[in-house]
Amino acid sequence: MALRVKIPVPLQQFTHGQKEVELKGGTVSDTLKELVSKFPGMKKHIFDAQDRLSGFMNIYVNKEDTRYLPQERILKDTDEVLIIHAVSGG
């Protein structure tokens, strides 16, 4: 069994149209690194130039915002990771 990561529509072009991908997981950070390793086109959208999470991405684990979760928390196979591409404008 693998960890499920839901991909937002704007990034599905990098996952060959897949709405959800399965990854090995580990921590949230490990999961995101694995994601961009498997789908390199996503890197510039997920991480900034300093390899920090982009300010335009919100990551949730089981509907909890990861900004409020311990970053070293080990994810379980039953956890669901959701990437939300922030929208801005006026």
Biopython code that builds the backbone (N, CA, C, O; Angstrom):
import numpy as np
from Bio.PDB.StructureBuilder import StructureBuilder

atoms = [
    (1, "MET", "N", (0.843, -1.181, 0.000)),
    (1, "MET", "CA", (0.000, 0.000, 0.000)),
    (1, "MET", "C", (0.889, 1.245, 0.000)),
    (1, "MET", "O", (1.973, 1.243, 0.582)),
    (2, "ALA", "N", (0.428, 2.288, -0.646)),
    (2, "ALA", "CA", (1.211, 3.510, -0.757)),
    (2, "ALA", "C", (0.372, 4.711, -0.319)),
    (2, "ALA", "O", (-0.852, 4.639, -0.210)),
    (3, "LEU", "N", (1.058, 5.785, -0.079)),
    (3, "LEU", "CA", (0.436, 7.036, 0.314)),
    (3, "LEU", "C", (-0.201, 7.686, -0.915)),
    (3, "LEU", "O", (0.411, 7.733, -1.982)),
    (4, "ARG", "N", (-1.424, 8.184, -0.766)),
    (4, "ARG", "CA", (-2.120, 8.837, -1.884)),
    (4, "ARG", "C", (-1.902, 10.343, -1.817)),
    (4, "ARG", "O", (-2.062, 10.960, -0.764)),
    (5, "VAL", "N", (-1.532, 10.926, -2.960)),
    (5, "VAL", "CA", (-1.351, 12.373, -3.069)),
    (5, "VAL", "C", (-2.289, 12.857, -4.165)),
    (5, "VAL", "O", (-2.194, 12.430, -5.316)),
    (6, "LYS", "N", (-3.198, 13.756, -3.792)),
    (6, "LYS", "CA", (-4.140, 14.325, -4.772)),
    (6, "LYS", "C", (-3.491, 15.532, -5.437)),
    (6, "LYS", "O", (-2.921, 16.397, -4.770)),
    (7, "ILE", "N", (-3.586, 15.574, -6.751)),
    (7, "ILE", "CA", (-2.923, 16.595, -7.562)),
    (7, "ILE", "C", (-3.960, 17.595, -8.072)),
    (7, "ILE", "O", (-4.978, 17.187, -8.632)),
    (8, "PRO", "N", (-3.720, 18.908, -7.890)),
    (8, "PRO", "CA", (-4.673, 19.894, -8.395)),
    (8, "PRO", "C", (-4.658, 19.942, -9.926)),
    (8, "PRO", "O", (-3.654, 19.617, -10.559)),
    (9, "VAL", "N", (-5.769, 20.345, -10.495)),
    (9, "VAL", "CA", (-5.920, 20.372, -11.961)),
    (9, "VAL", "C", (-4.776, 21.102, -12.664)),
    (9, "VAL", "O", (-4.267, 20.582, -13.657)),
    (10, "PRO", "N", (-4.338, 22.294, -12.197)),
    (10, "PRO", "CA", (-3.258, 22.972, -12.928)),
    (10, "PRO", "C", (-1.947, 22.180, -12.995)),
    (10, "PRO", "O", (-1.125, 22.426, -13.878)),
    (11, "LEU", "N", (-1.742, 21.232, -12.071)),
    (11, "LEU", "CA", (-0.494, 20.458, -12.065)),
    (11, "LEU", "C", (-0.640, 19.069, -12.675)),
    (11, "LEU", "O", (0.346, 18.342, -12.794)),
    (12, "GLN", "N", (-1.843, 18.695, -13.059)),
    (12, "GLN", "CA", (-2.052, 17.365, -13.628)),
    (12, "GLN", "C", (-1.372, 17.181, -14.978)),
    (12, "GLN", "O", (-1.161, 16.052, -15.421)),
    (13, "GLN", "N", (-1.030, 18.279, -15.626)),
    (13, "GLN", "CA", (-0.298, 18.160, -16.891)),
    (13, "GLN", "C", (1.069, 17.505, -16.678)),
    (13, "GLN", "O", (1.615, 16.902, -17.602)),
    (14, "PHE", "N", (1.623, 17.620, -15.467)),
    (14, "PHE", "CA", (2.922, 17.035, -15.169)),
    (14, "PHE", "C", (2.817, 15.585, -14.707)),
    (14, "PHE", "O", (3.822, 14.875, -14.670)),
    (15, "THR", "N", (1.611, 15.138, -14.355)),
    (15, "THR", "CA", (1.393, 13.750, -13.915)),
    (15, "THR", "C", (0.667, 12.949, -14.992)),
    (15, "THR", "O", (0.060, 11.916, -14.705)),
    (16, "HIS", "N", (0.733, 13.429, -16.225)),
    (16, "HIS", "CA", (0.089, 12.755, -17.364)),
    (16, "HIS", "C", (-1.414, 12.621, -17.148)),
    (16, "HIS", "O", (-2.023, 11.615, -17.511)),
    (17, "GLY", "N", (-2.003, 13.663, -16.545)),
    (17, "GLY", "CA", (-3.446, 13.704, -16.338)),
    (17, "GLY", "C", (-3.944, 12.993, -15.097)),
    (17, "GLY", "O", (-5.148, 12.968, -14.838)),
    (18, "GLN", "N", (-3.040, 12.416, -14.330)),
    (18, "GLN", "CA", (-3.465, 11.710, -13.121)),
    (18, "GLN", "C", (-3.935, 12.692, -12.050)),
    (18, "GLN", "O", (-3.253, 13.673, -11.754)),
    (19, "LYS", "N", (-5.091, 12.422, -11.479)),
    (19, "LYS", "CA", (-5.635, 13.256, -10.405)),
    (19, "LYS", "C", (-5.047, 12.876, -9.062)),
    (19, "LYS", "O", (-5.094, 13.652, -8.108)),
    (20, "GLU", "N", (-4.496, 11.679, -8.994)),
    (20, "GLU", "CA", (-3.957, 11.152, -7.746)),
    (20, "GLU", "C", (-2.770, 10.263, -8.088)),
    (20, "GLU", "O", (-2.816, 9.494, -9.048)),
    (21, "VAL", "N", (-1.710, 10.371, -7.298)),
    (21, "VAL", "CA", (-0.548, 9.505, -7.495)),
    (21, "VAL", "C", (-0.240, 8.807, -6.179)),
    (21, "VAL", "O", (-0.576, 9.309, -5.106)),
    (22, "GLU", "N", (0.391, 7.665, -6.266)),
    (22, "GLU", "CA", (0.787, 6.926, -5.073)),
    (22, "GLU", "C", (2.291, 7.021, -4.914)),
    (22, "GLU", "O", (3.048, 6.795, -5.858)),
    (23, "LEU", "N", (2.714, 7.362, -3.696)),
    (23, "LEU", "CA", (4.125, 7.512, -3.390)),
    (23, "LEU", "C", (4.455, 6.748, -2.117)),
    (23, "LEU", "O", (3.559, 6.354, -1.370)),
    (24, "LYS", "N", (5.749, 6.541, -1.872)),
    (24, "LYS", "CA", (6.181, 5.822, -0.676)),
    (24, "LYS", "C", (5.911, 6.620, 0.591)),
    (24, "LYS", "O", (5.548, 6.050, 1.620)),
    (25, "GLY", "N", (6.083, 7.926, 0.522)),
    (25, "GLY", "CA", (5.803, 8.758, 1.687)),
    (25, "GLY", "C", (7.007, 8.965, 2.574)),
    (25, "GLY", "O", (8.110, 9.221, 2.092)),
    (26, "GLY", "N", (6.794, 8.853, 3.865)),
    (26, "GLY", "CA", (7.792, 9.249, 4.855)),
    (26, "GLY", "C", (7.225, 10.464, 5.564)),
    (26, "GLY", "O", (6.119, 10.399, 6.100)),
    (27, "THR", "N", (7.946, 11.556, 5.579)),
    (27, "THR", "CA", (7.419, 12.812, 6.109)),
    (27, "THR", "C", (6.765, 13.594, 4.968)),
    (27, "THR", "O", (6.834, 13.186, 3.809)),
    (28, "VAL", "N", (6.137, 14.710, 5.303)),
    (28, "VAL", "CA", (5.559, 15.568, 4.255)),
    (28, "VAL", "C", (6.663, 16.000, 3.297)),
    (28, "VAL", "O", (6.492, 15.950, 2.079)),
    (29, "SER", "N", (7.782, 16.421, 3.846)),
    (29, "SER", "CA", (8.907, 16.865, 3.029)),
    (29, "SER", "C", (9.401, 15.745, 2.117)),
    (29, "SER", "O", (9.637, 15.966, 0.929)),
    (30, "ASP", "N", (9.558, 14.542, 2.671)),
    (30, "ASP", "CA", (9.992, 13.387, 1.861)),
    (30, "ASP", "C", (9.014, 13.123, 0.722)),
    (30, "ASP", "O", (9.418, 12.830, -0.403)),
    (31, "THR", "N", (7.735, 13.231, 1.025)),
    (31, "THR", "CA", (6.696, 12.959, 0.031)),
    (31, "THR", "C", (6.758, 13.964, -1.108)),
    (31, "THR", "O", (6.650, 13.590, -2.276)),
    (32, "LEU", "N", (6.931, 15.242, -0.773)),
    (32, "LEU", "CA", (6.995, 16.271, -1.813)),
    (32, "LEU", "C", (8.267, 16.119, -2.656)),
    (32, "LEU", "O", (8.241, 16.333, -3.868)),
    (33, "LYS", "N", (9.366, 15.755, -2.016)),
    (33, "LYS", "CA", (10.611, 15.528, -2.764)),
    (33, "LYS", "C", (10.465, 14.340, -3.702)),
    (33, "LYS", "O", (10.943, 14.379, -4.836)),
    (34, "GLU", "N", (9.808, 13.282, -3.234)),
    (34, "GLU", "CA", (9.565, 12.123, -4.086)),
    (34, "GLU", "C", (8.661, 12.500, -5.263)),
    (34, "GLU", "O", (8.871, 12.048, -6.389)),
    (35, "LEU", "N", (7.659, 13.331, -4.990)),
    (35, "LEU", "CA", (6.730, 13.773, -6.028)),
    (35, "LEU", "C", (7.471, 14.492, -7.151)),
    (35, "LEU", "O", (7.272, 14.180, -8.325)),
    (36, "VAL", "N", (8.328, 15.455, -6.796)),
    (36, "VAL", "CA", (9.029, 16.212, -7.843)),
    (36, "VAL", "C", (10.137, 15.393, -8.491)),
    (36, "VAL", "O", (10.550, 15.688, -9.613)),
    (37, "SER", "N", (10.619, 14.369, -7.796)),
    (37, "SER", "CA", (11.596, 13.468, -8.407)),
    (37, "SER", "C", (10.918, 12.619, -9.480)),
    (37, "SER", "O", (11.479, 12.383, -10.550)),
    (38, "LYS", "N", (9.714, 12.170, -9.180)),
    (38, "LYS", "CA", (8.955, 11.338, -10.114)),
    (38, "LYS", "C", (8.377, 12.162, -11.262)),
    (38, "LYS", "O", (8.267, 11.683, -12.390)),
    (39, "PHE", "N", (8.007, 13.418, -10.955)),
    (39, "PHE", "CA", (7.410, 14.322, -11.950)),
    (39, "PHE", "C", (8.177, 15.650, -11.919)),
    (39, "PHE", "O", (7.702, 16.620, -11.329)),
    (40, "PRO", "N", (9.366, 15.703, -12.555)),
    (40, "PRO", "CA", (10.253, 16.864, -12.456)),
    (40, "PRO", "C", (9.640, 18.194, -12.883)),
    (40, "PRO", "O", (10.052, 19.242, -12.385)),
    (41, "GLY", "N", (8.687, 18.180, -13.774)),
    (41, "GLY", "CA", (8.066, 19.421, -14.222)),
    (41, "GLY", "C", (7.322, 20.157, -13.118)),
    (41, "GLY", "O", (7.039, 21.348, -13.244)),
    (42, "MET", "N", (7.010, 19.462, -12.052)),
    (42, "MET", "CA", (6.269, 20.063, -10.938)),
    (42, "MET", "C", (7.164, 20.871, -10.009)),
    (42, "MET", "O", (6.673, 21.714, -9.259)),
    (43, "LYS", "N", (8.461, 20.625, -10.047)),
    (43, "LYS", "CA", (9.356, 21.224, -9.050)),
    (43, "LYS", "C", (9.225, 22.739, -8.971)),
    (43, "LYS", "O", (9.120, 23.288, -7.874)),
    (44, "LYS", "N", (9.231, 23.421, -10.104)),
    (44, "LYS", "CA", (9.178, 24.884, -10.077)),
    (44, "LYS", "C", (7.836, 25.411, -9.568)),
    (44, "LYS", "O", (7.722, 26.590, -9.233)),
    (45, "HIS", "N", (6.836, 24.558, -9.510)),
    (45, "HIS", "CA", (5.530, 24.957, -9.001)),
    (45, "HIS", "C", (5.380, 24.634, -7.514)),
    (45, "HIS", "O", (4.655, 25.327, -6.801)),
    (46, "ILE", "N", (6.053, 23.599, -7.048)),
    (46, "ILE", "CA", (5.948, 23.167, -5.659)),
    (46, "ILE", "C", (6.964, 23.897, -4.774)),
    (46, "ILE", "O", (6.645, 24.305, -3.657)),
    (47, "PHE", "N", (8.195, 24.057, -5.288)),
    (47, "PHE", "CA", (9.270, 24.667, -4.503)),
    (47, "PHE", "C", (9.736, 25.975, -5.128)),
    (47, "PHE", "O", (9.629, 26.172, -6.339)),
    (48, "ASP", "N", (10.259, 26.872, -4.281)),
    (48, "ASP", "CA", (10.840, 28.110, -4.791)),
    (48, "ASP", "C", (12.321, 27.878, -5.128)),
    (48, "ASP", "O", (12.796, 26.744, -5.067)),
    (49, "ALA", "N", (13.044, 28.935, -5.478)),
    (49, "ALA", "CA", (14.448, 28.820, -5.884)),
    (49, "ALA", "C", (15.348, 28.317, -4.761)),
    (49, "ALA", "O", (16.429, 27.790, -5.025)),
    (50, "GLN", "N", (14.917, 28.472, -3.513)),
    (50, "GLN", "CA", (15.695, 28.006, -2.363)),
    (50, "GLN", "C", (15.216, 26.630, -1.873)),
    (50, "GLN", "O", (15.560, 26.207, -0.770)),
    (51, "ASP", "N", (14.433, 25.946, -2.689)),
    (51, "ASP", "CA", (13.878, 24.624, -2.369)),
    (51, "ASP", "C", (12.979, 24.626, -1.134)),
    (51, "ASP", "O", (12.883, 23.624, -0.425)),
    (52, "ARG", "N", (12.328, 25.750, -0.885)),
    (52, "ARG", "CA", (11.297, 25.826, 0.155)),
    (52, "ARG", "C", (9.949, 25.730, -0.538)),
    (52, "ARG", "O", (9.820, 26.045, -1.721)),
    (53, "LEU", "N", (8.952, 25.293, 0.208)),
    (53, "LEU", "CA", (7.612, 25.189, -0.356)),
    (53, "LEU", "C", (7.181, 26.542, -0.905)),
    (53, "LEU", "O", (7.305, 27.561, -0.226)),
    (54, "SER", "N", (6.685, 26.551, -2.106)),
    (54, "SER", "CA", (6.216, 27.782, -2.740)),
    (54, "SER", "C", (5.084, 28.406, -1.933)),
    (54, "SER", "O", (4.248, 27.702, -1.366)),
    (55, "GLY", "N", (5.067, 29.715, -1.892)),
    (55, "GLY", "CA", (4.001, 30.431, -1.207)),
    (55, "GLY", "C", (2.649, 30.273, -1.890)),
    (55, "GLY", "O", (1.623, 30.668, -1.334)),
    (56, "PHE", "N", (2.639, 29.701, -3.087)),
    (56, "PHE", "CA", (1.402, 29.500, -3.828)),
    (56, "PHE", "C", (0.852, 28.090, -3.680)),
    (56, "PHE", "O", (-0.113, 27.724, -4.350)),
    (57, "MET", "N", (1.464, 27.296, -2.801)),
    (57, "MET", "CA", (1.008, 25.925, -2.574)),
    (57, "MET", "C", (0.620, 25.752, -1.113)),
    (57, "MET", "O", (1.318, 26.216, -0.211)),
    (58, "ASN", "N", (-0.480, 25.092, -0.897)),
    (58, "ASN", "CA", (-0.909, 24.705, 0.442)),
    (58, "ASN", "C", (-0.989, 23.191, 0.449)),
    (58, "ASN", "O", (-1.563, 22.587, -0.458)),
    (59, "ILE", "N", (-0.415, 22.579, 1.471)),
    (59, "ILE", "CA", (-0.383, 21.124, 1.577)),
    (59, "ILE", "C", (-1.195, 20.713, 2.796)),
    (59, "ILE", "O", (-1.002, 21.237, 3.893)),
    (60, "TYR", "N", (-2.093, 19.781, 2.592)),
    (60, "TYR", "CA", (-2.938, 19.275, 3.665)),
    (60, "TYR", "C", (-2.717, 17.781, 3.823)),
    (60, "TYR", "O", (-2.528, 17.065, 2.839)),
    (61, "VAL", "N", (-2.740, 17.312, 5.065)),
    (61, "VAL", "CA", (-2.708, 15.879, 5.363)),
    (61, "VAL", "C", (-3.991, 15.581, 6.115)),
    (61, "VAL", "O", (-4.220, 16.087, 7.214)),
    (62, "ASN", "N", (-4.816, 14.754, 5.507)),
    (62, "ASN", "CA", (-6.115, 14.418, 6.102)),
    (62, "ASN", "C", (-6.896, 15.683, 6.475)),
    (62, "ASN", "O", (-7.476, 15.778, 7.557)),
    (63, "LYS", "N", (-6.897, 16.633, 5.567)),
    (63, "LYS", "CA", (-7.637, 17.895, 5.704)),
    (63, "LYS", "C", (-7.056, 18.844, 6.755)),
    (63, "LYS", "O", (-7.691, 19.844, 7.092)),
    (64, "GLU", "N", (-5.851, 18.549, 7.281)),
    (64, "GLU", "CA", (-5.176, 19.441, 8.222)),
    (64, "GLU", "C", (-4.068, 20.175, 7.479)),
    (64, "GLU", "O", (-3.267, 19.553, 6.781)),
    (65, "ASP", "N", (-4.021, 21.488, 7.628)),
    (65, "ASP", "CA", (-2.991, 22.309, 7.013)),
    (65, "ASP", "C", (-1.640, 21.930, 7.613)),
    (65, "ASP", "O", (-1.480, 21.940, 8.833)),
    (66, "THR", "N", (-0.670, 21.598, 6.767)),
    (66, "THR", "CA", (0.626, 21.144, 7.260)),
    (66, "THR", "C", (1.418, 22.243, 7.954)),
    (66, "THR", "O", (2.388, 21.951, 8.653)),
    (67, "ARG", "N", (1.026, 23.500, 7.776)),
    (67, "ARG", "CA", (1.726, 24.569, 8.501)),
    (67, "ARG", "C", (1.543, 24.408, 9.999)),
    (67, "ARG", "O", (2.322, 24.952, 10.782)),
    (68, "TYR", "N", (0.519, 23.665, 10.406)),
    (68, "TYR", "CA", (0.224, 23.476, 11.822)),
    (68, "TYR", "C", (0.536, 22.068, 12.312)),
    (68, "TYR", "O", (0.163, 21.692, 13.424)),
    (69, "LEU", "N", (1.225, 21.288, 11.475)),
    (69, "LEU", "CA", (1.601, 19.919, 11.846)),
    (69, "LEU", "C", (3.122, 19.851, 12.016)),
    (69, "LEU", "O", (3.848, 20.604, 11.368)),
    (70, "PRO", "N", (3.605, 18.965, 12.873)),
    (70, "PRO", "CA", (5.058, 18.781, 12.985)),
    (70, "PRO", "C", (5.629, 18.311, 11.646)),
    (70, "PRO", "O", (5.155, 17.320, 11.091)),
    (71, "GLN", "N", (6.626, 18.999, 11.126)),
    (71, "GLN", "CA", (7.175, 18.661, 9.815)),
    (71, "GLN", "C", (7.866, 17.305, 9.791)),
    (71, "GLN", "O", (7.996, 16.694, 8.730)),
    (72, "GLU", "N", (8.309, 16.830, 10.950)),
    (72, "GLU", "CA", (8.976, 15.531, 10.992)),
    (72, "GLU", "C", (7.987, 14.376, 11.169)),
    (72, "GLU", "O", (8.388, 13.215, 11.243)),
    (73, "ARG", "N", (6.710, 14.699, 11.233)),
    (73, "ARG", "CA", (5.683, 13.667, 11.403)),
    (73, "ARG", "C", (5.749, 12.665, 10.256)),
    (73, "ARG", "O", (5.779, 13.040, 9.084)),
    (74, "ILE", "N", (5.771, 11.397, 10.614)),
    (74, "ILE", "CA", (5.807, 10.330, 9.615)),
    (74, "ILE", "C", (4.379, 10.072, 9.135)),
    (74, "ILE", "O", (3.467, 9.869, 9.937)),
    (75, "LEU", "N", (4.207, 10.084, 7.836)),
    (75, "LEU", "CA", (2.894, 9.834, 7.254)),
    (75, "LEU", "C", (2.638, 8.335, 7.165)),
    (75, "LEU", "O", (3.559, 7.544, 6.960)),
    (76, "LYS", "N", (1.390, 7.965, 7.322)),
    (76, "LYS", "CA", (0.975, 6.566, 7.226)),
    (76, "LYS", "C", (0.369, 6.319, 5.841)),
    (76, "LYS", "O", (-0.039, 7.256, 5.155)),
    (77, "ASP", "N", (0.317, 5.059, 5.448)),
    (77, "ASP", "CA", (-0.278, 4.697, 4.159)),
    (77, "ASP", "C", (-1.732, 5.131, 4.064)),
    (77, "ASP", "O", (-2.238, 5.363, 2.965)),
    (78, "THR", "N", (-2.399, 5.241, 5.183)),
    (78, "THR", "CA", (-3.809, 5.617, 5.183)),
    (78, "THR", "C", (-4.012, 7.126, 5.112)),
    (78, "THR", "O", (-5.139, 7.590, 4.940)),
    (79, "ASP", "N", (-2.923, 7.903, 5.245)),
    (79, "ASP", "CA", (-3.028, 9.364, 5.153)),
    (79, "ASP", "C", (-3.256, 9.781, 3.708)),
    (79, "ASP", "O", (-2.811, 9.116, 2.772)),
    (80, "GLU", "N", (-3.949, 10.881, 3.552)),
    (80, "GLU", "CA", (-4.171, 11.447, 2.225)),
    (80, "GLU", "C", (-3.555, 12.840, 2.191)),
    (80, "GLU", "O", (-3.861, 13.690, 3.027)),
    (81, "VAL", "N", (-2.687, 13.058, 1.214)),
    (81, "VAL", "CA", (-2.039, 14.352, 1.044)),
    (81, "VAL", "C", (-2.742, 15.081, -0.096)),
    (81, "VAL", "O", (-2.946, 14.523, -1.174)),
    (82, "LEU", "N", (-3.102, 16.307, 0.155)),
    (82, "LEU", "CA", (-3.813, 17.116, -0.824)),
    (82, "LEU", "C", (-3.002, 18.378, -1.091)),
    (82, "LEU", "O", (-2.651, 19.108, -0.164)),
    (83, "ILE", "N", (-2.709, 18.626, -2.348)),
    (83, "ILE", "CA", (-2.006, 19.837, -2.746)),
    (83, "ILE", "C", (-3.034, 20.808, -3.294)),
    (83, "ILE", "O", (-3.795, 20.484, -4.206)),
    (84, "ILE", "N", (-3.043, 22.000, -2.726)),
    (84, "ILE", "CA", (-3.979, 23.040, -3.186)),
    (84, "ILE", "C", (-3.143, 24.173, -3.767)),
    (84, "ILE", "O", (-2.291, 24.749, -3.090)),
    (85, "HIS", "N", (-3.396, 24.470, -5.001)),
    (85, "HIS", "CA", (-2.707, 25.582, -5.677)),
    (85, "HIS", "C", (-3.451, 26.860, -5.342)),
    (85, "HIS", "O", (-4.594, 27.043, -5.761)),
    (86, "ALA", "N", (-2.810, 27.750, -4.587)),
    (86, "ALA", "CA", (-3.444, 28.998, -4.187)),
    (86, "ALA", "C", (-3.716, 29.880, -5.392)),
    (86, "ALA", "O", (-2.922, 29.929, -6.332)),
    (87, "VAL", "N", (-4.823, 30.561, -5.356)),
    (87, "VAL", "CA", (-5.206, 31.457, -6.433)),
    (87, "VAL", "C", (-5.218, 32.875, -5.858)),
    (87, "VAL", "O", (-5.725, 33.116, -4.762)),
    (88, "SER", "N", (-4.657, 33.788, -6.613)),
    (88, "SER", "CA", (-4.668, 35.176, -6.161)),
    (88, "SER", "C", (-5.069, 36.073, -7.326)),
    (88, "SER", "O", (-5.101, 35.651, -8.482)),
    (89, "GLY", "N", (-5.359, 37.258, -7.002)),
    (89, "GLY", "CA", (-5.752, 38.198, -8.050)),
    (89, "GLY", "C", (-6.717, 39.216, -7.489)),
    (89, "GLY", "O", (-7.016, 39.221, -6.295)),
    (90, "GLY", "N", (-7.187, 40.055, -8.342)),
    (90, "GLY", "CA", (-8.069, 41.076, -7.789)),
    (90, "GLY", "C", (-9.097, 41.548, -8.698)),
    (90, "GLY", "O", (-9.896, 42.410, -8.333)),
]
sb = StructureBuilder()
sb.init_structure("model")
sb.init_model(0)
sb.init_chain("A")
sb.init_seg("    ")
for serial, (resi, resn, name, xyz) in enumerate(atoms, 1):
    if name == "N":
        sb.init_residue(resn, " ", resi, " ")
    sb.init_atom(name, np.array(xyz, "f"), 0.0, 1.0, " ", f" {name:<3s}", serial, name[0])
structure = sb.get_structure()
